Amino acid sequence: MTILVTGAAGFIGANFVYYMLKQYPDADIVGLDALTYAGNLDNFSAMTAEQKRRFHFVKGDINNRDEVDWVFSEYDVRAVFNFAAESHVDRSIYDPQVFLRTNILGTQTLLDVCKGHWKTAVNAWRAGRKFVQISTDEVYGSLGPEGLFTEETHLDPHSPYSASKAAADLIVGAYHDTFGMPVIITRCSNNYGPYHFPEKLIPLMINNALNHKELPVYGDGRQIRDWIYVKDHCRAVDMVFEQGRPGAVYNVGGNNEHENISIVKLIIDTLRDLTGDEEINPDLIRHVQDRPGHDRRYGIDATRIREETGWEPETTFEDGIKSTIRWYLDNREWTEKIVSGEYMEFYEKNYAGR
Ligand SMILES: NC(=O)c1ccc[n+]([C@@H]2O[C@H](COP(=O)([O-])OP(=O)(O)OC[C@H]3O[C@@H](n4cnc5c(N)ncnc54)[C@H](O)[C@@H]3O)[C@@H](O)[C@H]2O)c1
């Protein structure tokens, strides 16, 4: 089996590549990534020699029909996992257009090329093919203090990022309804874990605290998110790929809601315990002007995936956050290369011209 993972060099994509290499020892994985600022080939350096033989990296853009078409001509792709996206809400506020281009048009280009290769002459679909779209709970908008998002909650996105992901979900659904394409959509809550780009809340706070820098918290910090360990998300995506119904949407969540400010305080306490560094303390916290359109609360009802596939999150928040912080402590060079911009040179040195 050959599977295509787009956005493979990003945070969740890279974790998913490792997960699938282990889970499917006979599979080959093609990782397609445009290597934007968020893509990092360093993320693959923990691969064993055997895993490297089964992993094929292609630098390419999902907006570029020829590049995507080349992948499908070169490899007999059985499944597509579309992680490629512009993913940072703050960036979408300052420069929305690239979000619309990649997240909406890029997804449509990928669907279209895939359709061209998977649809047979007799207007049926080649057996066993599946397209899994990785979406987000942010498409549902914001909750009050009570209630949870179900798959039936109407879409009400508030940021250019979440609006672009909602539009992509509609296009993916339309390819199912119009062409019968075997698609599945997952909508997951906030992920955390290794390889998380240090502009996002948890790795940003870890890195700033380690360097005794201020910890900027939006507004009162009482926005609530549901947090899930990235490996639990990867397992959920694999389980809906194996057992999910074509055309269906599956919410994925960690049953683990926390206010942002309590996460920041937990990171401070855990880091201080692990390092013994007394300068890591709550005095570093600085409340800054809130993000425009900031959603107050997300909460996920993941009953459907649990009932249909048996999936449950396995990692407690306590364990997940500790192992994430340990990973950042053991891999400080990884973050330093990003902060210095050195990781961008890695492709030129190691892959360009191949
Ligand atoms: N991080 C989360 O908490 C979270 C939660 C739910 C859903 N998601 C979704 O999961 C996916 C991955 O998120 P992430 O946090 O790993 O993001 P990320 O920003 O870390 O990674 C995105 C990857 O996509 C690549 N990419 C961007 N534009 C591309 C293009 N045009 N063609 C090919 N590759 C391109 C980037 O180079 C990068 O490697 C996204 O679709 C995101 O919407 C993320």
The ligand as a Gaussian input file, in Angstrom:
#p B3LYP/6-31G(d) Opt

LIG

0 1
 N       -2.557000      21.976000      15.110000
 C       -3.794000      21.722000      15.530000
 O       -4.073000      21.842000      16.719000
 C       -4.845000      21.273000      14.559000
 C       -6.090000      20.859000      15.061000
 C       -7.051000      20.393000      14.155000
 C       -6.777000      20.342000      12.816000
 N       -5.567000      20.761000      12.362000
 C       -5.313000      20.667000      10.914000
 O       -4.272000      19.705000      10.757000
 C       -3.469000      20.055000       9.628000
 C       -2.013000      20.137000      10.036000
 O       -1.864000      21.121000      11.055000
 P       -0.441000      21.420000      11.697000
 O       -0.675000      22.001000      13.030000
 O        0.431000      20.228000      11.546000
 O        0.064000      22.578000      10.720000
 P        1.544000      23.048000      10.335000
 O        1.418000      24.482000       9.982000
 O        2.517000      22.640000      11.398000
 O        1.889000      22.193000       9.038000
 C        1.314000      22.441000       7.788000
 C        2.224000      21.845000       6.723000
 O        1.598000      22.053000       5.454000
 C        2.596000      22.483000       4.540000
 N        1.956000      23.285000       3.488000
 C        1.442000      24.546000       3.591000
 N        0.979000      24.966000       2.409000
 C        1.181000      23.943000       1.522000
 C        0.900000      23.762000       0.150000
 N        0.322000      24.722000      -0.575000
 N        1.231000      22.582000      -0.419000
 C        1.841000      21.596000       0.291000
 N        2.153000      21.724000       1.588000
 C        1.819000      22.871000       2.212000
 C        3.572000      23.303000       5.370000
 O        4.843000      23.416000       4.732000
 C        3.615000      22.485000       6.670000
 O        4.609000      21.501000       6.598000
 C       -4.036000      21.360000       9.089000
 O       -4.880000      21.068000       8.010000
 C       -4.818000      21.942000      10.254000
 O       -5.890000      22.719000       9.789000
 C       -4.599000      21.225000      13.197000

